Amino acid sequence: MDRILIIDYLAVDQKLRGLGIGTWMLEQLRAWALREHEIKGIIIEAESGTTGAHQERIQFWQRNGFILTSYVHQYRMVPEPYQAMMLPLDRSTHVPDDGEALFRYINAFHKVAYRKS
């Protein structure tokens, strides 16, 4: 699986949640990824805390087809833990059970996206 899209951040203003805006944005991203780039899967990392807000975020992604992996990743500079989630875009795309493989993609993205010039 080498044609993946990583969504680093996607949010809807709290006053506008529940109106389908996040799902609509995700549908647009998915269609673009398939049409323009033949993407095989979309990866996100979700805060894996135990608060209601954390659980609501994970449930949003799950309602939209993302699969939660069991691996919990702890960054050194961020207090909350994260879990990788993936949306396979074709039947041949395998989602790793432990999620560590997905965090290799996420960490590689972070190295490029947040490197100092």
N, C-alpha and C positions, 0 to 999 in steps of 0.2 A: 504494500500500500504506500505509494509515494506521491500520489496526487491528492493532497488533503488541503483543507482550508481550516485555519485556526481563527476562531472569533475570540479576540482578546478582550473585548468589552462591548456589551450591548445592554442598554438600559432604556427604560421608559419612565418618564416623570411619574412620580407616585400618584398624582392627581388623575393621570390618564390610564393607569393600569386597570386591567379587566375589560378593556374595550377591544382587544384583539390586535392592538398595534404591534406588540412584540412578535406575535405569531405572524402577522403580515410581513414585518421586516425580515423575519427568518425565512419565510416562503420566498421573498424576493431574492435574498442571498442564495438560497438553495437553487432556485431556477437559474440565476446568473452563473453559479459555480458549475452546474451541469452543462449549460448551453455554451458558455464561453471557454471553459477550462477543463471539462471532462473530469471534474473532481470526484473522487471515490468516497470521501467521507469528510465530515465536519467535526472538529474537535473544539471543546471548550473546557475550561477549568472552573469549577464551582466551589464556592466556600463551603466547607463541609462541617460547619459548626452545628450546634444543637438548637439554636434560636429558631423561633417561628419564621423569621425573615430568611434564614438560610434554607430551611425546609421548603418554603414557598418558591424560592429560586430553583432548587433542584426539581421540584414538582413541575414548574413551568417547562423546564427543558425536557423532562420525561414526557409530559403531555404532547410535546412536539417531536417525539420519537427518539430522543437521545437516550443512550444506555449508560447508566452509572456504573463505573468500575469500582472495585473494592479498595484499590491502593489509595492511601492517604499520603499526600505530599506536604511536607512542612518546609517552607522557605525560611532562610535565616533571618531575613529582614522584615518579615510580615508575621504578625501574631497568629492569624487564623490559618488552619490547615485547609487544603484544597483537594478535591477529587476530580479526576478527568472524566469527561463524558463524551460520547461519540455518537454521531448520527451517520450510519452507513447509507450511502446513496445508491448502492447497487447490491445485489444479492451475494456477490462474490467477496465483498469486503468483510474481513474478520475484525471483530472488536476484541482486543486482548482482555482476558478476565481480570488481570491484576492492575491494569492501567499504567504500569511503569513505562511500557513502550510508548504510550501516548504522551507521557511527560517528557520523553526524550525529544519528541517533536516540539512540544511547548517550550522546553528549555532552549532548544536550538533557535526557535523563533525569538525568544527573549534576548538571546545573545546578540542577534542582528538588530532587532528593533530598538533595544535600549543601550546599545554601545555608545560610548562617548566618541564624538568625531575627532 
